Amino acid sequence: RVRNVTARGETLQEARDRAYAMVDGVDWPQGFFRRDIGWRALK
């Protein structure tokens, strides 16, 4: 299964933080997701 999460923010960092906060709120014991999305744009 695939789940997409989209978030908006005043900055890319804020949008990314909001998206990851939503993902962290999902209870999926064997779920996997990447935390490196957008890292190049934020460095």
Biotite code that builds the C-alpha atoms (Angstrom):
import biotite.structure as struc

atoms = struc.array([
    struc.Atom([0.000, 0.000, 0.000], chain_id="A", res_id=1, res_name="ARG", atom_name="CA", element="C"),
    struc.Atom([1.046, 3.551, -0.616], chain_id="A", res_id=2, res_name="VAL", atom_name="CA", element="C"),
    struc.Atom([0.059, 6.651, 1.292], chain_id="A", res_id=3, res_name="ARG", atom_name="CA", element="C"),
    struc.Atom([0.817, 10.174, 0.153], chain_id="A", res_id=4, res_name="ASN", atom_name="CA", element="C"),
    struc.Atom([0.996, 13.107, 2.526], chain_id="A", res_id=5, res_name="VAL", atom_name="CA", element="C"),
    struc.Atom([1.084, 16.710, 1.365], chain_id="A", res_id=6, res_name="THR", atom_name="CA", element="C"),
    struc.Atom([1.529, 19.810, 3.498], chain_id="A", res_id=7, res_name="ALA", atom_name="CA", element="C"),
    struc.Atom([1.896, 23.533, 2.991], chain_id="A", res_id=8, res_name="ARG", atom_name="CA", element="C"),
    struc.Atom([3.892, 26.099, 4.900], chain_id="A", res_id=9, res_name="GLY", atom_name="CA", element="C"),
    struc.Atom([5.436, 29.535, 4.650], chain_id="A", res_id=10, res_name="GLU", atom_name="CA", element="C"),
    struc.Atom([8.788, 27.840, 3.972], chain_id="A", res_id=11, res_name="THR", atom_name="CA", element="C"),
    struc.Atom([9.855, 24.494, 2.566], chain_id="A", res_id=12, res_name="LEU", atom_name="CA", element="C"),
    struc.Atom([11.121, 23.503, 6.019], chain_id="A", res_id=13, res_name="GLN", atom_name="CA", element="C"),
    struc.Atom([7.759, 24.288, 7.605], chain_id="A", res_id=14, res_name="GLU", atom_name="CA", element="C"),
    struc.Atom([5.876, 22.304, 4.960], chain_id="A", res_id=15, res_name="ALA", atom_name="CA", element="C"),
    struc.Atom([8.240, 19.368, 5.375], chain_id="A", res_id=16, res_name="ARG", atom_name="CA", element="C"),
    struc.Atom([7.912, 19.450, 9.175], chain_id="A", res_id=17, res_name="ASP", atom_name="CA", element="C"),
    struc.Atom([4.118, 19.465, 8.908], chain_id="A", res_id=18, res_name="ARG", atom_name="CA", element="C"),
    struc.Atom([4.118, 16.552, 6.472], chain_id="A", res_id=19, res_name="ALA", atom_name="CA", element="C"),
    struc.Atom([6.372, 14.471, 8.708], chain_id="A", res_id=20, res_name="TYR", atom_name="CA", element="C"),
    struc.Atom([4.228, 15.326, 11.744], chain_id="A", res_id=21, res_name="ALA", atom_name="CA", element="C"),
    struc.Atom([1.208, 13.894, 9.919], chain_id="A", res_id=22, res_name="MET", atom_name="CA", element="C"),
    struc.Atom([3.145, 10.764, 8.964], chain_id="A", res_id=23, res_name="VAL", atom_name="CA", element="C"),
    struc.Atom([4.347, 10.322, 12.548], chain_id="A", res_id=24, res_name="ASP", atom_name="CA", element="C"),
    struc.Atom([0.707, 10.336, 13.674], chain_id="A", res_id=25, res_name="GLY", atom_name="CA", element="C"),
    struc.Atom([-0.161, 7.279, 11.583], chain_id="A", res_id=26, res_name="VAL", atom_name="CA", element="C"),
    struc.Atom([-0.128, 3.941, 13.424], chain_id="A", res_id=27, res_name="ASP", atom_name="CA", element="C"),
    struc.Atom([1.455, 1.454, 11.018], chain_id="A", res_id=28, res_name="TRP", atom_name="CA", element="C"),
    struc.Atom([3.687, -1.023, 12.836], chain_id="A", res_id=29, res_name="PRO", atom_name="CA", element="C"),
    struc.Atom([5.604, -2.215, 9.760], chain_id="A", res_id=30, res_name="GLN", atom_name="CA", element="C"),
    struc.Atom([5.348, 0.990, 7.743], chain_id="A", res_id=31, res_name="GLY", atom_name="CA", element="C"),
    struc.Atom([8.308, 2.642, 6.082], chain_id="A", res_id=32, res_name="PHE", atom_name="CA", element="C"),
    struc.Atom([8.856, 6.133, 4.763], chain_id="A", res_id=33, res_name="PHE", atom_name="CA", element="C"),
    struc.Atom([11.787, 8.274, 3.760], chain_id="A", res_id=34, res_name="ARG", atom_name="CA", element="C"),
    struc.Atom([12.966, 11.250, 5.794], chain_id="A", res_id=35, res_name="ARG", atom_name="CA", element="C"),
    struc.Atom([15.377, 12.544, 3.180], chain_id="A", res_id=36, res_name="ASP", atom_name="CA", element="C"),
    struc.Atom([12.850, 14.164, 0.847], chain_id="A", res_id=37, res_name="ILE", atom_name="CA", element="C"),
    struc.Atom([13.916, 17.709, 0.004], chain_id="A", res_id=38, res_name="GLY", atom_name="CA", element="C"),
    struc.Atom([17.188, 17.577, 1.939], chain_id="A", res_id=39, res_name="TRP", atom_name="CA", element="C"),
    struc.Atom([19.216, 19.089, -0.891], chain_id="A", res_id=40, res_name="ARG", atom_name="CA", element="C"),
    struc.Atom([16.929, 22.112, -1.106], chain_id="A", res_id=41, res_name="ALA", atom_name="CA", element="C"),
    struc.Atom([17.175, 22.629, 2.662], chain_id="A", res_id=42, res_name="LEU", atom_name="CA", element="C"),
    struc.Atom([20.937, 22.325, 3.154], chain_id="A", res_id=43, res_name="LYS", atom_name="CA", element="C"),
])
